[in-house]
Amino acid sequence: MMTEDISLFLAFSAGLLSFLSPCVLPLIPSYLSILGGVGLGRSRLILAAAGFVLGFSVVFITLGILVSATFSLMGGTLTYINRIAGIIVIVLGLNVIFDFLSFLNYEKRPLLQGRMRPGLRGLPAAFIAGAAFGAGWTPCIGPILTGILFMAGQSGKTGAAAFYLAVYCAGLALPFLLAALFFDSFLKHASRLRSHLPLIRRISGVLLIIMGLLILSGQYAALNALVQRTIFRYIDWAETGALPFRLFAQWLTWLQKF
């Protein structure tokens, strides 16, 4: 049970650290202002943030499913793939700390660089912007996301991979939604957070190195059964929960068939 908690804790923490990365946190006020519109009310801002979160979650979870399917097709070579993946994640962690791979600093900002077209404002526009974030900002949050994707890929089950990425997205989404809910307060304290970005970067690097060592040693592979039990417990619990929880449980049930 402890190893399961550690695994999910790492996935959730990775999402939080992605939010706090130097190319995401300083731009959060701009994201929210563009998505919700300046001076148009908190309800619209929160709705836009929810659409944005849904957009990048769909992209990241889809990536997790694709990586898991690719790992499954590799069959007997999976042990070697795990070793390579572990080494890659360790190198990425070291680079986050020491920044010796300059080509990894490249990033794209497809929709958020400028203003959205007036006709796209609202939930659809926020969803599109979130999907663009997921697709275009991966070079920036890529080291952490890569670690989570490799972790998900080792599960061998599409449902487990989707669950890992959902936990990661929850860690990334929670502070984003809180920033939208308490927008004025966030603006006041954001500058203080920026001063701690170098420390946050080092913590992210250490987290990646730990994940890489666990992947390299095969420890994440041993957690698959525990993750599966977590999924089944969630499905049982969601049967009596609200509609969004039931829909997510039905989706996980469907993924278990693959």
SERO-228326 format. One record per residue (C-alpha): residue in one letter; x, y, z. Coordinates in nm, 4 decimals, decimal comma, always signed. Layout:
// SERO-228326
(atom 'A'; (X; Y; Z)),
...
This chain:
// SERO-228326
(atom 'M'; (+0,0000; +0,0000; +0,0000)),
(atom 'M'; (+0,2864; +0,2382; +0,0786)),
(atom 'T'; (+0,4498; +0,1852; -0,2619)),
(atom 'E'; (+0,1176; +0,2566; -0,4317)),
(atom 'D'; (+0,0792; +0,5794; -0,2380)),
(atom 'I'; (+0,4352; +0,6808; -0,3303)),
(atom 'S'; (+0,3677; +0,6132; -0,6979)),
(atom 'L'; (+0,0508; +0,8205; -0,7097)),
(atom 'F'; (+0,2099; +1,0897; -0,4923)),
(atom 'L'; (+0,4950; +1,1217; -0,7426)),
(atom 'A'; (+0,2506; +1,1516; -1,0318)),
(atom 'F'; (+0,0474; +1,4204; -0,8524)),
(atom 'S'; (+0,3628; +1,6052; -0,7406)),
(atom 'A'; (+0,4911; +1,5994; -1,0975)),
(atom 'G'; (+0,1745; +1,7818; -1,2035)),
(atom 'L'; (+0,2216; +2,0463; -0,9339)),
(atom 'L'; (+0,5827; +2,0998; -1,0352)),
(atom 'S'; (+0,4800; +2,1328; -1,4004)),
(atom 'F'; (+0,2494; +2,4186; -1,2980)),
(atom 'L'; (+0,5366; +2,5789; -1,1064)),
(atom 'S'; (+0,7849; +2,5464; -1,3945)),
(atom 'P'; (+0,9530; +2,8715; -1,5098)),
(atom 'C'; (+0,7701; +2,8831; -1,8442)),
(atom 'V'; (+0,4235; +2,8157; -1,6992)),
(atom 'L'; (+0,3840; +2,9936; -1,3648)),
(atom 'P'; (+0,4864; +3,3459; -1,4791)),
(atom 'L'; (+0,2314; +3,3313; -1,7622)),
(atom 'I'; (-0,0679; +3,2062; -1,5618)),
(atom 'P'; (-0,2145; +3,5584; -1,5172)),
(atom 'S'; (-0,1936; +3,6098; -1,8946)),
(atom 'Y'; (-0,3587; +3,2722; -1,9621)),
(atom 'L'; (-0,6478; +3,3488; -1,7308)),
(atom 'S'; (-0,6928; +3,7044; -1,8562)),
(atom 'I'; (-0,7056; +3,5897; -2,2182)),
(atom 'L'; (-0,9275; +3,2892; -2,1504)),
(atom 'G'; (-1,1787; +3,4549; -1,9224)),
(atom 'G'; (-1,1597; +3,8083; -2,0519)),
(atom 'V'; (-1,0577; +4,1044; -1,8406)),
(atom 'G'; (-1,3285; +4,2296; -1,6056)),
(atom 'L'; (-1,5941; +3,9841; -1,7237)),
(atom 'G'; (-1,6635; +3,8109; -1,3935)),
(atom 'R'; (-1,5283; +3,5258; -1,1847)),
(atom 'S'; (-1,7807; +3,2699; -1,3103)),
(atom 'R'; (-1,6626; +3,3125; -1,6679)),
(atom 'L'; (-1,3017; +3,2928; -1,5574)),
(atom 'I'; (-1,3594; +2,9665; -1,3668)),
(atom 'L'; (-1,5525; +2,8192; -1,6609)),
(atom 'A'; (-1,2684; +2,9103; -1,8962)),
(atom 'A'; (-1,0134; +2,7568; -1,6584)),
(atom 'A'; (-1,2170; +2,4349; -1,6434)),
(atom 'G'; (-1,2267; +2,4173; -2,0239)),
(atom 'F'; (-0,8530; +2,4825; -2,0410)),
(atom 'V'; (-0,7840; +2,2059; -1,7878)),
(atom 'L'; (-1,0060; +1,9635; -1,9794)),
(atom 'G'; (-0,8207; +2,0428; -2,3023)),
(atom 'F'; (-0,4695; +1,9685; -2,1808)),
(atom 'S'; (-0,5934; +1,6672; -1,9797)),
(atom 'V'; (-0,7341; +1,5074; -2,2954)),
(atom 'V'; (-0,4000; +1,5578; -2,4736)),
(atom 'F'; (-0,1851; +1,4234; -2,1879)),
(atom 'I'; (-0,4081; +1,1230; -2,1147)),
(atom 'T'; (-0,4149; +1,0375; -2,4861)),
(atom 'L'; (-0,0346; +1,0510; -2,4910)),
(atom 'G'; (-0,0263; +0,8130; -2,1940)),
(atom 'I'; (-0,2559; +0,5668; -2,3711)),
(atom 'L'; (-0,0439; +0,5787; -2,6879)),
(atom 'V'; (+0,2806; +0,5239; -2,4966)),
(atom 'S'; (+0,1262; +0,2341; -2,3038)),
(atom 'A'; (+0,0054; +0,0720; -2,6268)),
(atom 'T'; (+0,3523; +0,1127; -2,7800)),
(atom 'F'; (+0,5188; -0,0492; -2,4781)),
(atom 'S'; (+0,2728; -0,3391; -2,4925)),
(atom 'L'; (+0,3635; -0,4090; -2,8553)),
(atom 'M'; (+0,7313; -0,4362; -2,7645)),
(atom 'G'; (+0,6749; -0,7578; -2,5715)),
(atom 'G'; (+1,0021; -0,9275; -2,4735)),
(atom 'T'; (+1,2112; -0,6143; -2,5273)),
(atom 'L'; (+1,0281; -0,4322; -2,2486)),
(atom 'T'; (+1,3080; -0,4923; -1,9962)),
(atom 'Y'; (+1,5592; -0,3172; -2,2193)),
(atom 'I'; (+1,3126; -0,0402; -2,2982)),
(atom 'N'; (+1,2630; +0,0183; -1,9255)),
(atom 'R'; (+1,6373; +0,0527; -1,8761)),
(atom 'I'; (+1,6664; +0,3009; -2,1616)),
(atom 'A'; (+1,3632; +0,4911; -2,0327)),
(atom 'G'; (+1,5098; +0,5063; -1,6824)),
(atom 'I'; (+1,8400; +0,6422; -1,8129)),
(atom 'I'; (+1,6587; +0,9027; -2,0256)),
(atom 'V'; (+1,4547; +1,0247; -1,7282)),
(atom 'I'; (+1,7672; +1,0459; -1,5086)),
(atom 'V'; (+1,9477; +1,2492; -1,7774)),
(atom 'L'; (+1,6444; +1,4774; -1,8089)),
(atom 'G'; (+1,6442; +1,5244; -1,4321)),
(atom 'L'; (+2,0115; +1,6177; -1,4328)),
(atom 'N'; (+1,9474; +1,8594; -1,7191)),
(atom 'V'; (+1,6658; +2,0290; -1,5269)),
(atom 'I'; (+1,9182; +2,0973; -1,2489)),
(atom 'F'; (+2,2304; +2,1782; -1,4525)),
(atom 'D'; (+2,0824; +2,2830; -1,7917)),
(atom 'F'; (+2,3452; +2,1235; -2,0171)),
(atom 'L'; (+2,1105; +2,0246; -2,3045)),
(atom 'S'; (+2,0244; +2,3596; -2,4579)),
(atom 'F'; (+1,8099; +2,2135; -2,7391)),
(atom 'L'; (+1,5522; +2,1061; -2,4789)),
(atom 'N'; (+1,4798; +2,4705; -2,3993)),
(atom 'Y'; (+1,2832; +2,5167; -2,7216)),
(atom 'E'; (+0,9106; +2,5671; -2,6795)),
(atom 'K'; (+0,6034; +2,6590; -2,8830)),
(atom 'R'; (+0,3079; +2,8701; -2,7814)),
(atom 'P'; (+0,0557; +2,8182; -3,0609)),
(atom 'L'; (-0,2615; +2,9836; -2,9320)),
(atom 'L'; (-0,1655; +3,1751; -2,6237)),
(atom 'Q'; (+0,0918; +3,4035; -2,7830)),
(atom 'G'; (-0,1753; +3,6381; -2,9098)),
(atom 'R'; (-0,5381; +3,7096; -2,8454)),
(atom 'M'; (-0,8108; +3,4614; -2,9342)),
(atom 'R'; (-1,0578; +3,5403; -3,2052)),
(atom 'P'; (-1,3742; +3,6941; -3,0568)),
(atom 'G'; (-1,5895; +3,4182; -3,2095)),
(atom 'L'; (-1,4026; +3,1501; -3,0177)),
(atom 'R'; (-1,4452; +3,2934; -2,6704)),
(atom 'G'; (-1,6041; +3,0722; -2,4083)),
(atom 'L'; (-1,5680; +2,7068; -2,3206)),
(atom 'P'; (-1,4801; +2,5826; -2,6752)),
(atom 'A'; (-1,2004; +2,8398; -2,7024)),
(atom 'A'; (-1,0681; +2,7479; -2,3576)),
(atom 'F'; (-1,0704; +2,3778; -2,4484)),
(atom 'I'; (-0,8795; +2,4477; -2,7713)),
(atom 'A'; (-0,6272; +2,6615; -2,5835)),
(atom 'G'; (-0,5797; +2,3858; -2,3248)),
(atom 'A'; (-0,5232; +2,1281; -2,5980)),
(atom 'A'; (-0,2733; +2,3646; -2,7591)),
(atom 'F'; (-0,0984; +2,3979; -2,4236)),
(atom 'G'; (-0,0735; +2,0206; -2,4002)),
(atom 'A'; (+0,0637; +1,9876; -2,7530)),
(atom 'G'; (+0,2838; +2,2953; -2,7729)),
(atom 'W'; (+0,4300; +2,3305; -2,4235)),
(atom 'T'; (+0,5586; +1,9733; -2,3957)),
(atom 'P'; (+0,9210; +2,0838; -2,4632)),
(atom 'C'; (+0,8986; +2,3019; -2,1518)),
(atom 'I'; (+0,7308; +2,0579; -1,9140)),
(atom 'G'; (+0,8615; +1,7688; -2,1250)),
(atom 'P'; (+1,1168; +1,6287; -1,8774)),
(atom 'I'; (+0,8548; +1,5786; -1,6053)),
(atom 'L'; (+0,5885; +1,4658; -1,8531)),
(atom 'T'; (+0,8331; +1,2171; -2,0071)),
(atom 'G'; (+0,8905; +1,0576; -1,6679)),
(atom 'I'; (+0,5157; +1,0187; -1,6137)),
(atom 'L'; (+0,4641; +0,8817; -1,9661)),
(atom 'F'; (+0,7357; +0,6200; -1,9192)),
(atom 'M'; (+0,5879; +0,5296; -1,5826)),
(atom 'A'; (+0,2451; +0,4918; -1,7436)),
(atom 'G'; (+0,3892; +0,2934; -2,0327)),
(atom 'Q'; (+0,5251; +0,0285; -1,7980)),
(atom 'S'; (+0,1793; -0,0495; -1,6665)),
(atom 'G'; (+0,0931; -0,2642; -1,9673)),
(atom 'K'; (-0,2729; -0,1687; -1,9215)),
(atom 'T'; (-0,4389; +0,1193; -2,1014)),
(atom 'G'; (-0,6606; +0,1938; -1,8031)),
(atom 'A'; (-0,3657; +0,2132; -1,5650)),
(atom 'A'; (-0,1782; +0,4425; -1,8049)),
(atom 'A'; (-0,4802; +0,6708; -1,8312)),
(atom 'F'; (-0,5114; +0,6717; -1,4515)),
(atom 'Y'; (-0,1478; +0,7753; -1,4021)),
(atom 'L'; (-0,1870; +1,0624; -1,6477)),
(atom 'A'; (-0,5193; +1,1621; -1,4884)),
(atom 'V'; (-0,3429; +1,1916; -1,1499)),
(atom 'Y'; (-0,0673; +1,3959; -1,3153)),
(atom 'C'; (-0,3278; +1,6223; -1,4791)),
(atom 'A'; (-0,5018; +1,6631; -1,1435)),
(atom 'G'; (-0,1776; +1,7924; -0,9931)),
(atom 'L'; (-0,1381; +2,0381; -1,2812)),
(atom 'A'; (-0,5053; +2,1374; -1,2868)),
(atom 'L'; (-0,5661; +2,1983; -0,9159)),
(atom 'P'; (-0,3446; +2,5073; -0,8755)),
(atom 'F'; (-0,4654; +2,6394; -1,2108)),
(atom 'L'; (-0,8280; +2,6207; -1,0982)),
(atom 'L'; (-0,7395; +2,7726; -0,7610)),
(atom 'A'; (-0,5608; +3,0577; -0,9395)),
(atom 'A'; (-0,8793; +3,1228; -1,1368)),
(atom 'L'; (-1,0979; +3,1025; -0,8261)),
(atom 'F'; (-0,8770; +3,3401; -0,6264)),
(atom 'F'; (-0,7426; +3,5410; -0,9181)),
(atom 'D'; (-0,6830; +3,8714; -0,7351)),
(atom 'S'; (-0,5022; +3,7018; -0,4488)),
(atom 'F'; (-0,2957; +3,4952; -0,6930)),
(atom 'L'; (-0,1781; +3,8112; -0,8693)),
(atom 'K'; (-0,0580; +3,9547; -0,5379)),
(atom 'H'; (+0,1437; +3,6471; -0,4409)),
(atom 'A'; (+0,2662; +3,5287; -0,7839)),
(atom 'S'; (+0,5782; +3,7471; -0,7666)),
(atom 'R'; (+0,6835; +3,5740; -0,4453)),
(atom 'L'; (+0,6513; +3,2362; -0,6148)),
(atom 'R'; (+0,8658; +3,3534; -0,9067)),
(atom 'S'; (+1,1547; +3,4233; -0,6715)),
(atom 'H'; (+1,1532; +3,0554; -0,5759)),
(atom 'L'; (+1,1611; +2,9220; -0,9345)),
(atom 'P'; (+1,5298; +2,8149; -0,9182)),
(atom 'L'; (+1,4554; +2,6049; -0,6082)),
(atom 'I'; (+1,1433; +2,4603; -0,7723)),
(atom 'R'; (+1,3533; +2,3696; -1,0758)),
(atom 'R'; (+1,6022; +2,1799; -0,8584)),
(atom 'I'; (+1,3209; +1,9967; -0,6787)),
(atom 'S'; (+1,1785; +1,8972; -1,0179)),
(atom 'G'; (+1,5171; +1,7618; -1,1214)),
(atom 'V'; (+1,5505; +1,5551; -0,8040)),
(atom 'L'; (+1,1986; +1,4167; -0,8526)),
(atom 'L'; (+1,2864; +1,3106; -1,2068)),
(atom 'I'; (+1,6069; +1,1416; -1,0936)),
(atom 'I'; (+1,4106; +0,9450; -0,8318)),
(atom 'M'; (+1,1543; +0,8434; -1,0945)),
(atom 'G'; (+1,4307; +0,7452; -1,3351)),
(atom 'L'; (+1,6001; +0,5258; -1,0745)),
(atom 'L'; (+1,2689; +0,3547; -0,9958)),
(atom 'I'; (+1,2002; +0,2931; -1,3657)),
(atom 'L'; (+1,5560; +0,1690; -1,4221)),
(atom 'S'; (+1,5325; -0,0746; -1,1312)),
(atom 'G'; (+1,1925; -0,2042; -1,2417)),
(atom 'Q'; (+1,0154; -0,0875; -0,9267)),
(atom 'Y'; (+0,7333; +0,0788; -1,1183)),
(atom 'A'; (+0,6595; -0,2455; -1,2967)),
(atom 'A'; (+0,5942; -0,4039; -0,9562)),
(atom 'L'; (+0,3320; -0,1385; -0,8831)),
(atom 'N'; (+0,1021; -0,2368; -1,1695)),
(atom 'A'; (-0,1187; -0,4651; -0,9608)),
(atom 'L'; (-0,1490; -0,1993; -0,6925)),
(atom 'V'; (-0,2496; +0,0639; -0,9472)),
(atom 'Q'; (-0,5066; -0,1767; -1,0910)),
(atom 'R'; (-0,6565; -0,2253; -0,7449)),
(atom 'T'; (-0,6733; +0,1526; -0,7026)),
(atom 'I'; (-0,8636; +0,1788; -1,0303)),
(atom 'F'; (-1,1085; -0,0930; -0,9290)),
(atom 'R'; (-1,1671; +0,0726; -0,5901)),
(atom 'Y'; (-1,2338; +0,4034; -0,7631)),
(atom 'I'; (-1,4810; +0,2392; -1,0029)),
(atom 'D'; (-1,6685; +0,0804; -0,7113)),
(atom 'W'; (-1,6767; +0,4109; -0,5227)),
(atom 'A'; (-1,7856; +0,6133; -0,8277)),
(atom 'E'; (-2,1007; +0,4039; -0,8770)),
(atom 'T'; (-2,2659; +0,6076; -0,6010)),
(atom 'G'; (-2,0902; +0,9353; -0,6808)),
(atom 'A'; (-2,1747; +1,2352; -0,8961)),
(atom 'L'; (-2,2166; +1,2071; -1,2727)),
(atom 'P'; (-1,8616; +1,3209; -1,3705)),
(atom 'F'; (-1,7113; +1,0552; -1,1415)),
(atom 'R'; (-1,9411; +0,7872; -1,2854)),
(atom 'L'; (-1,8539; +0,8850; -1,6417)),
(atom 'F'; (-1,4808; +0,8703; -1,5653)),
(atom 'A'; (-1,5302; +0,5296; -1,4011)),
(atom 'Q'; (-1,7164; +0,4016; -1,7084)),
(atom 'W'; (-1,4350; +0,5266; -1,9286)),
(atom 'L'; (-1,1756; +0,3460; -1,7138)),
(atom 'T'; (-1,3854; +0,0292; -1,7260)),
(atom 'W'; (-1,3912; +0,0488; -2,1052)),
(atom 'L'; (-1,0133; +0,1027; -2,1184)),
(atom 'Q'; (-0,9550; -0,2083; -1,9064)),
(atom 'K'; (-1,0691; -0,4183; -2,2005)),
(atom 'F'; (-0,7661; -0,3194; -2,4087)),
